[in-house]
Amino acid sequence: MKKRNFIFAISLLTVATLSCGGNVLATLSTKKSLQEQAINDMQNGNYAEAQTKLLTIIASDPSNYSAVSLLASCYAAIGEIKLYDILIKVATDKSLSNPSSNPINFSAAVLPPPSAFIFSQLVLAINTMATIPSANLTSDMSFLQQMLLDIYLLLQMQDLLNTLRAGGTLTNAQIALLFSTIANVNGASNSGSSNQLTQAITSVTSGITNSPGGTQAQQVANFLTPFI
């Protein structure tokens, strides 16, 4: 399983490095294309600069879906969600090898604490990926889309847990957003893939479904109560 997840991580790195619209050999050119410059910016952590370049590319060519997927990765990284780093961590850290047993602690160990800014950047990334027609999604793009949705759901669960720990009550809006995200996760084109993140998601969704409660809010609260 660890080997398979490492392959997933390398696959994601490919999205951020080799998914240019042209031939990879073009990188040997002394004059790099704007998209190649954006990739270099991302590799160096200059996400704001990469974002500007990618937006320029997409404005002139909206069907450049490799640039669109790179922009989604860029939005996520600006919001502290660096997917390659996350996937490498879950693939190599032995303490994270069984996310199904405690998906809440697992997500807290691999993801930053939820915040309004992180959520806003994730929504930007997810909505950006949603602009790519299904027929044009490569396997790498589908994988990226799935991971963004999975992380968004896990962070929502962390946020709901924080609300309960503070003595608050889960709102209808929070619950509606959670179940909307669950539906999007289940409907993603790459939902058949399996790694530690998807295992954690399966554990969360099945745990909520099997928790007692007359309403969705009660089911979520009952599922989260042992983690308070």
Disulfide bonds with the S-S distance in Angstrom:
none
